[in-house]
Amino acid sequence: MDSVKESLHNTIELLSDEEARQFLEFAQRLQRKSDVSLTLRRLADDPAFRIPSEASGAFRVVEPVQGKGIPASRLLVEERR
C-alpha cells in the first residue's frame, strides 16, 4: 500500500494546470494555518476559552460617554506628578 505522500503525488500528476494551481493555493493556506502557536492551539481545544476566527474583523466603533468635569485620565496624570 502506498504512503499518503506517494498517493498525493500520483493524484497531483493527474491534475490539470489550473487544478494544480488551486491545490497549491489550498496547500499554502493549510501551511499558514499550521503556523498558529502550540499554545493557541491548546487553548482553542479548551472549552473555557473562545478563540475568535480571523474573519471576526476589527473592534466595533464605540462612542465615548460625554461627562462633566475633568477627565479621569488627566486626573491620574496630575496625581502621578
C-alpha positions in Angstrom: 0.0 0.0 0.0 1.3 3.4 -0.9 2.1 6.0 1.7 -0.1 9.1 1.8 2.5 11.3 0.2 3.0 8.9 -2.7 -0.7 8.7 -3.2 -0.9 12.5 -3.2 2.0 12.7 -5.6 0.2 10.3 -8.0 -3.0 12.3 -7.7 -1.2 15.6 -8.5 0.2 14.1 -11.6 -3.3 13.7 -12.9 -4.4 17.3 -12.3 -4.6 20.0 -15.0 -2.5 23.1 -14.6 -5.5 25.0 -13.3 -6.4 22.3 -10.8 -2.8 22.1 -9.6 -2.7 25.9 -9.1 -5.8 25.7 -7.0 -4.4 22.8 -5.0 -1.2 24.7 -4.4 -3.1 27.7 -3.1 -5.0 25.4 -0.7 -1.8 23.7 0.5 -0.2 27.1 1.1 -3.3 28.3 3.2 -3.2 25.0 5.1 0.5 25.5 5.9 -0.1 29.1 7.0 -2.9 27.9 9.2 -0.5 25.5 10.9 1.7 28.4 11.8 -0.6 29.1 14.8 1.3 28.7 18.0 1.1 25.5 20.0 -0.2 27.5 23.0 -3.1 29.0 21.0 -4.0 25.6 19.5 -4.1 24.1 23.1 -6.3 27.0 24.2 -8.6 26.5 21.3 -9.2 22.9 22.4 -10.1 24.1 25.9 -13.8 24.8 26.3 -13.0 27.6 28.8 -11.6 29.7 26.0 -13.2 31.1 23.0 -10.8 31.9 20.2 -12.3 34.4 17.6 -12.0 33.5 13.9 -9.8 35.5 11.6 -12.9 36.8 9.9 -14.2 38.4 13.1 -12.8 41.7 11.9 -11.9 44.8 13.9 -13.5 46.0 17.1 -16.8 47.8 16.7 -16.9 51.6 16.9 -17.8 52.9 20.3 -19.0 56.5 21.0 -17.3 57.8 24.2 -19.5 59.0 27.0 -19.6 62.7 27.5 -19.2 63.5 31.2 -18.8 66.6 33.2 -15.7 67.7 35.0 -12.0 66.8 34.5 -11.4 63.6 32.6 -10.1 60.7 34.8 -7.1 60.2 32.6 -6.0 63.8 33.2 -6.6 63.5 37.0 -4.5 60.3 37.1 -1.6 62.0 35.2 -1.7 65.0 37.6 -1.9 62.7 40.6 1.2 60.8 39.5 3.3 64.1 39.2 
